Amino acid sequence: MESGERVYHTPNSRWYAQTEIDTSAGERWFCTEQEARDAGWRAPQQAQAKPTSTAFCEAIVNINTADSEELDTLPGIGPVKAQAIVNYRNANGDFGSIEDLINVKGIGIKTLEKILPCVVLR
């Protein structure tokens, strides 16, 4: 990237198939989205929720430990989707990345974009 910004891409992101990693230019592979965030990288603009600040989040929610009531506070997540997240996590184990929420019935890209600034894995 010409600007020097550090942007990560995930298998579900728009630019993943075109992404090439050049380690000599300081680019890195990450195992999880959280690992990339912790290292100071950001999601591409198209994957970031609008607005990108947590000002519209009631709280930052850990999707691997939150109960349905906590998940229900996320933008675009009501009681049915919150319970679906808990049920999916109970059946499949902890989420490996935030993008794994796409596998939960009723959660698509638009919902993921809304909650992205409000969720963590740790």
N, C-alpha and C positions, 0 to 999 in steps of 0.2 A: 504494500500500500504506500503510495507516494507521500502521504501526510505523516507517516511514521506512527499513526495510531495503531493500537494493538487490538485487533478484532478477531474473535473466535467464531467458528462455524460448527454446527452440529449436524448429524445425519439428517435431521428433519428441517434444517434451514435452507433457505432459497439458494444460497451460493455454494453449498457443500460440494456438489459434484464438480464445480469449476475450481475449487480451492487446491492450490499447490503449496506445499510447505517447503520453505527454503531456510534450512537451519543456519546456513552461513550468513543470512540476513537477520538472524535473531528470532526467527519464527520458531514456534514450538508445537509439539503435539501434546494434548491434554487428554486425560482419561475421562474427566467429568467437566461439566459446565462450571461447577462450583470451583474446581481447581483452577480453571481459567480466570474466573472472577477474582479469586483470592490472589492470583498472580498479577492482577491489574489489567486484564484484558476485558473488553466489553463485547456485547452481542452486536451484530450488524444493525444499522438503523431500521431496516425493514422488520426486524424481529423484536425491536424494543416497543414496549407499550407506550402509548401516549396518554398522559404525560409520563416522562421517565423518572420523575421524582417519586419518593415514597410518601409525599404529602397527601396523596389520595388513598393510601393504604391505612386501614385502621391500626394495623400492626404488621410486623414482618412475621410470617408464619413458616414454621418448619414442616414441610409436607411429609416428612418421615415420622414425625411424632405427634402432630396435631390431631385433635379429635374433630368430629364433624362440626361442633359448635365453633371452634377456631377457624376451620376451613370455610365455614359459612360467612365469615367476615371479609373474605377476599372479593374483589370486584368481579361481578359476573358469575359468582358461585353462590347458589342458593342451597337450601337443605338437601335437595335430591342429589345435586352434583357433589356436595360435600360428603354425603354418605357413600356415593359411588367411589370417591377417592379413597376413603377408608376401606371399603370393601375390596377394591383393587389391591391396595397395599397389604391387606390381610391375606389375600389369596396369592400374591406374587412376591411379597417381601418389599423391602425398602426401595424407593426410587433411586436409580443410579444417576439420573440427570433430571433436571426440571422438565426437559422436553419429553420425558417418559409419560408425563401427564396426558399427552396426546392419546395414549393407549386406553385411557379411561373413557368409558362410554359417556357421550355428552360433552366432552371437552375437545375442542378443535383449535386451530391456529389462532383464531380471533380471541377466544377465551384465554389461551395461553399468553397472548400478547398483553392482555389486560392485567393478568396477575403476575407477570414476570418480575416487576420491581418489588413485589410484595412477598415473594417466597424464597426460601433457602432450603438446603438439604441437611444442614448440620444443626 
